[in-house]
Amino acid sequence: MLILILTIINVILIALFFVYISDITKIIIKISKNLRKLISKSSGLFKIIFLFLFFIEQVAFIIYLNISFNVPPAISVTLALFALIVVTTASLQAFIWENKYQYAKQELIRASVYFGGEISELIKRIDELTVPKNNSKKKG
């Protein structure tokens, strides 16, 4: 009896999903656009948060190794510190390169405004080269 009730509930939920799929899609698109704006405006903050999370994960790794296994503390600390250094270095490199790219893009925009828009075509080309294209859209 319970299986029959759950099956009926699932069928009703699936039917409602298909009835309201366009509204659900619009809501998801709106949320993703707002999230994209938030991430792009606060990218530095998010990178710092991720660095902090990487650090916390490594601390948890050290604690896990010491509690769960009979690993000498010096080895577990050495492994965790090495992993922490590698992850932090890679994250900082990505952060610096992203800031460098954004700064160069802003300088190009300023130069484009100053010189009357002749560089705007160059900026579009740079964006085309750096932003992955969606292959599902066909130009026509």
Residue pairs with C-beta under 8 A, 6 or more apart in sequence:
17 24
39 46
43 98
44 95
44 99
47 91
47 94
47 95
47 98
50 91
51 88
51 91
51 92
54 84
54 87
54 88
54 91
55 84
55 88
58 80
58 81
58 83
58 84
58 87
59 80
61 76
61 79
61 80
61 83
62 76
62 77
62 80
65 71
65 76
65 79
65 80
66 73
66 76
101 130
105 123
105 126
108 119
108 122
108 123
108 126
109 123
111 119
112 118
112 119
112 120
112 122
112 123
